[in-house]
Amino acid sequence: MTIIELGALGEFLGSIAVLATLVYLAVQIRQNTRSMEESRKLALAQTYQMRSDALQMMLVQAADSEHIGPLITKLTSAGYPEDITALRHLSRIERGRFRMWQIAQQTHWDNMFFQYQQGFIDEEYYRDSFRERVRRLAPTWQELNVAGARRSFVEEIESIMQETANNNAATDPDKTAE
């Protein structure tokens, strides 16, 4: 075998080695991508679980509280949250306690919105659950003068409430005349 033939054979073997390396790297990248996606799903599931646990604990503590539980019962029997005027049934001290509870609620939902912005809450939950709950709580926060949320969350609340007003006007034209 001549030097030229050996050189050609070396180039051929070298190109096979490069091709094998590229195939190996492609497989490794694909496996790494799958692994990262699985890790992302696990982190998302853990985030959901922590959030669910926190909300559940907050609600259980409120129901068990000698102050907040009776306030919620009193308000709901007066038509809250659909009827925001139910807040007028609270004494000054009860209103102060309920306002503190709502500050915690707003902080919780602001945190949820931040998680949505960071990609830790999926679009379905945001659209079907988050927006609905914030829409129901926002009038209470306004009535109780609960402020202090991040600017982007305040803008989101305003957007949700404007969308609600637009939907109400579209479905009931008589409300716009009032």
HUJOSUL-V804707 format. One line per field, one symbol per residue. phi: phi as a letter, one per 20 degrees, with the letter a starting at -180 (. if undefined). burial: 1 if it has 9 or more other C-alpha atoms within 8 Angstrom, else 0. Layout:
# HUJOSUL-V804707
phi=???
burial=???
This chain:
# HUJOSUL-V804707
phi=.efffffffffffffffffffffffffffffffffffffffffffffgfffffffffffffffeffdfgffffffffeofefdffgffeefgfffffffffffffffgffffffffgenecffffgfedgffffgfegfffffelecoffgffgffgfffffffffffffecffffff
burial=0000010000000000000000000000000000000000000100110000000000000110101111100011011110010110010001101110111001101101111100011000111011110111111110000100100011001001100100011000100000
